[in-house]
Amino acid sequence: MINEKLKQAAEICREKGIDLWLTFVRESTSTPDPALDLILGTSCTWESAFIITAGGDAVAIVGSLDSQNIKDHADYRIIGYVDSIKDELLHSLQKYDPAKIAINYSLNDVMSDGLSHGMYLILTNYLQGTPYLERLVSSEEIISALRGRKSSTERQYIKDAIDETLDIFDMVTEWVHIGLSEQDVAEFIRNEVKKRGLGFAWDEAHCPAVFSGPDTAGAHAGPTQRKIQPGHIMNIDFGVRKNGYVSDLQRTWYFLRRDETEAPPEVQRGFETIYNAVHKAAAALKPGMRGWEVDAVARNYIVEAGYEEYPHGLGHQVGRQAHDGAALLCPKWDRYKDLPFSVVEEGQVYTIEPRLTVEGYGIATIEEIVVVTKDGCEFLSEPQRELLLIPYRE
């Protein structure tokens, strides 16, 4: 997979008019650059320079004690050093004499912003007195494309993680009942994840996130001791890590009251509004669309149905991480910087996850995962089509 991405990175450098992409790191276990997940797959200790050129060369200038580990993980030409990386780095730059050197900083994309300020100062100090100091540009375009354009193997790995997640959701539906706490439900899921030898898609403290009834945190928070009651909506935000790739899905349940055989009309309407918003956005999603345009399809539909707009973007990319960086399906809000104007590309994998509040019951939400195709998108997750009803039990 790493060597596949190295080849792809060189192709992207040519496409973007970048002569040389430089990833400059140290002690990457403690201060990881997200790009290393794609182009290395391991860590390094001393100051290290990973060079990929538009001509297809891949060079790793690393400490002598790191050399074997790097050689074991990726197809780089290894240059080892003992005293200082400076001379070997300058020699390589002189050899390629790039007009543009892309380094890992970005104002927009956190996954392209892996170069620490300290390492930037070290690099610019090394480049003092050379023409290369004035040739530094952001690698955001390279990393965004490299992360976003999923290969068939990457898509299959994501699909494998999705299938595990959906299977665990089915187990929850069969097992869950009134009187359990959010933490009880989360522990059931965590035990199943560990039994299967899988990892968690994000911080286990809130993976899964379980929200039951009204007045919940609603997102990005851990499960509590709140008890599930009749008349509660419950939603779970959950994903697993398998083969280095992750899923990120949400499902919604309703707990029937004693005399109910179906959800109240307002709950059913809330769920159907979310379902329709997801599928309208999916129908609009295709290469060439701007992220904000896709978000607006779902956002406007929900608002026109009489609900408040959701306080987040419609969807993010999924891959090595649950929030895989680069283009977003999001509104033109300042916190998203330029990402709303990113162009959707074939091969990108997105979540679609609108939400709304059903007053007095809880949060209705569905999160699906789709892959962008040549002329639209396809669901990688089997969509939730019906509200999951849990019968009343004493």
N, C-alpha and C positions, 0 to 999 in steps of 0.2 A: 504493500500500500504506500509506504514512504517513497520508494523509488518511482512509483507511478505518479505521485504528486511532484517529485523533483522534475520529472520530464514535463509535466503540465505547467509547472512554474516557469520553466524556460520558454515555453510556448506563449505564456501570458506576458512575460517580459517583452518578447518580440511584438506581440499585439499592441501593448501599451507604449511602445517606444522607449523602454527602459533598458539600458545596456547591462546594468549589474544590480542585483538585489543583495544587500548586505544585512544579515541578522547578527547583531553584536551583543553578546550576553556573558554573564558569569554567574556562578553559583545558582544555576537555573532551577534547582530543586526548591531553593528558598525564594527566589524572585523569578518565576518562570515567565518567559515570553510566549504568549499563546501560539505564535507561529511555529514553535518547535514541535508541537503536536503533529503538524502537517509535514515538516521537512526533516525531522530527526527521529522522534519517537523515543528519546531517552534524555538524560540530563548531562550537563557538563559542569565542571568545577572552576577551572581557571578561565580567564578572559578568553573568549572563543569567537571566531568570525566564520560564519557560514555564508559562502558566496555562491550565488547562482547567476549565470550569465545568459544573455539572450542567445548566445551561440550554443548553449547546451552544456556548458561546463558546470560542475558542482565541486567546490573546493571547501574543505574544512580546515581552518587554521586553529589548532587546539593545543592545550598543554600536553606535554609528552605523556603524562600519566592518564590522560583522557583518550589518547589515540586509539587504543584497542577497542574501547567501548563504542566509540563513534564508528569505527570500521565494522563492528559487528551489527550495527543497526541501520546503516544507510550507505549508499553507493557514492561516497565522496572520495575525491583525491585528498588524502590526509597530509597535512603539513604540520609537523610537531615543533614545539619550541620549549625552551626551559626558562630563559631569563625574561624575555619580553616578547609580546606578540607584535610590537610595533614594526620591526624591520620586515617580517614576513608579510604583514598586512600591506605595508607600503609597496613592497616588491610586487605583490599580486595586483594591486591597483595600477602600478606602472605597466605591468604586462598587458592588462586589458585596456587601459587608458579610457575608461568609460566617460561619455559625455554626461550621463545621468546615473547617479548612484542612489538607489531607493533604500531608505532606512525606516525602521518601524516606529513611526510616530503618526498620530492622527488626532484631529479635533473631534471627529465624528464617531469613529468606530473603535470601541474598546479592544476588540480582537486584533486591531492593527496598531495598537499603541503600546507595544511591549518593550520598547527601548526606554530604560530608566533614565532619569535626568543625569545621574552620576555617570552612567555609561556614555551618554551623549557628550558630556564634558570631556571624558577621557578620549573619545573618538575624535572630537574636534581639536583637541590638543595634539593628538598624533598627526592630524592632517594640516596643522599649521605650517605655512611655507610651501604647501603643495597646491596645485590647481584644483584638487579634489574637494577642498573645503567648500568651494562655491558651487559644487555640482550635486549637492545633497538635496533630495526631494523625498516626499512621503511615499511609502510603499503601500498606502491604503488601497489603491486600485488593484495592485497585484494580490494582496492578501484577501481582499473581498472576493475577487474572482476565484482564487484558489480554494477558498473555503466554500464558496457558493456553488461552484460547478461540480456537483457530485458525480462521481463515476458510477457505473452500474454496480460495482462491488460495494461502494459506499452506500448506495441506495438499498442494497440488499441487507447490509448490516443494520441500517436504520429500521428497515421493515422487520427484521428479526427482533429488535428491541421493542417495536410496536406490538408485535404479536404476543410477546411475553406479558406486556402491560395489559393488553386487552383480556388475556386469559386470567390474569389476577383480578381484574375488575369483575369478570364473570363469577369468580370465587366469592368476591365481596357480596355480590348480589344474592347469592345463594345462602350466605352465612349471616349477614347483618340483620339486626333487629332493634326494636325500640328498647331503650334503657341502657344501651352501650354508650360509652363516652367517645368523643373524637379520638382520644388517645388509645382507646381499645381498638378502634378500627385501624388506626395507623400501625399499631403493634402487630395486628394480624397481617397486614400487608408487608411490613418489614420482615417478619418471620418467614413469609413465603419467598421474598426476594433472596434472603440468605440461604434458604433451603435449596433454591435453584442455582446457587453459586453466582448470582448476578451482583452488579453494583447499583448504586443509586445515581440518578441522572443529575442531581444537585445535592446540596447539603442535607444530610439525613435528618437534621433538626426539623426541617419542614418538607421533607420528601418521604412519605406523602404529606401534603397539606390536606386537612379534612375540615370542612366547614359545615356546621349543622344549625339550621334554624335562623331566625332573624338576629341582627346585631352581632354578627361575626366579623372577624378581621377581614375576611373576603379574599385575601391574596397575600402571598409571601410571608406567611406566619405559621408557626407550628401548631399542632393540634392541642386542644385543651381538655379539661375534665368536664366540659359541657356535655350533658346527657342528650341523646337523641330522643325526641318526643313525638307523639302523633301530631301530624300537621306540619312537620318540619320538612323543608327541602334540605338535602345534603349534597354537597359537591366535593369531589376529590380531584386534586391536581397532583399528578404522579408520573414518574418515568423511571426507566431502568437503564443501566449501562451494560452493553453486551458487545464483545469484540471491539471495545474502544469507542463505540458509537451509542447514541442515546435516543430515547423517546421522550415525549412530553405531551401528555394527554389529560383531558378532564372529562368527567362524566357527572350526570345529575340524577339523583334519586328523589322520590317523594315517599314519605311514611304515612300510610293511610290511617285515618282515625277509625274508631270502633265501627261506625256505621257506613263508612265510605267503601265503595268498590272502584272508584276512580278519583283522580285528583280534582280538586275544585277548579272551576272554570278559569279563575285568574292565574292559578299555577299552570294549568295546561296551556293557556294563552301565552304566558311568559316563556315556557319551553318552546312552543311552536315558533314564537318570534325569533328566538335564538337560532333554532334549527334553520329557519328560512334565511336569516342573516348570514349564517355560515355558507349555505349553498348558493346564495346570490353572489357573495364575495368570490367563491370558488369559480362560479361561472364567468366572472369578470377577469379573473387572474390569468394573465398570459404574458409572454415576452413583449417587452416594449412599454408595458404599463409602468407608471410611477407608483411608488409605494403608497403615497397619500390618496391616489385615485382609488385603489382597491379598498383601503380603509374606509373611504367615504361611502362606498356602496353599502357596507354593513352598518356603519354609524348612522347614516341618514335613514336607513330603513327602520332601525330601532327607535330613533327619535320621532320619526313620523308615526310610529305605532303608539306613541304617547309615553315612552320611557325616557329617563335621563340617559345621556350618552355615557358610555363606559370610560373610565378615567385612565386609559392606557392605550397602547397600540393594538391593532387587530391581530398582528402576527409577527413572529420572528423566525429566523432561520434555525434549523436544527441540524446537528451533525456530530462532531466530536464533543460538542457541548450542547446543553439544552438551549442556551442563548448563544448561537454560533456566530454572532457578529454580522457585519456588513449590512446589506439592504434590509429595511424593515417595511412592513405594511403599517404605516402609522400616520397620524395627523401632523399638520404643519405647526407643531409646538416647538418652542425654543429648546426644550430639554433634548429633543431629537436632532438638533443641529441640522445638517444637510441631508440626513438619512431619508426623510420623506420624499425627496426628489430622486432617490436611487431608482435605477431602471431594473425591472424584473427580467431575469435571464432564464433561458432553458437550463434545466438541471438543478436549479435551486430547490431546496426543500423548506417549506414554511409551515408553521402552525397557523390555524385560523381559530381565534378564541375570543369572540365577543361575550359580553355578560350583561345581565340586567338584574335589578332588584325586584322581587315580588314582595310587596310590603306585607309584613306580618308572617312571612313564610321563610324567606331566605334568598339566596343568590342562585339564579338559573344561569348555567353556562355549559357550553360544550367546547372542547378543544380537539380539533382534528389536525392531521398532518397530511400535506399534499406535496407532490412534486410537480414542478413546472415542466410542461412538455413543449413541443414545437409550436403548437397553436392553442394551448390552454393549460389545464392542469389535471392530474389524476389523484384520487385519494389513496394514500398509502395505508391509512387506518380505515377499518370498516366503520362507517359513520354511525353514531348513535341516532336512531330514527324515532325512537319512542322514549318517553319519560319512564324511567325504571321505578315501578311501583312495588313497595314493600308492604305486605299485608300486616294488618293489626294482629298482634299476639299479646296475650296477658303476660 
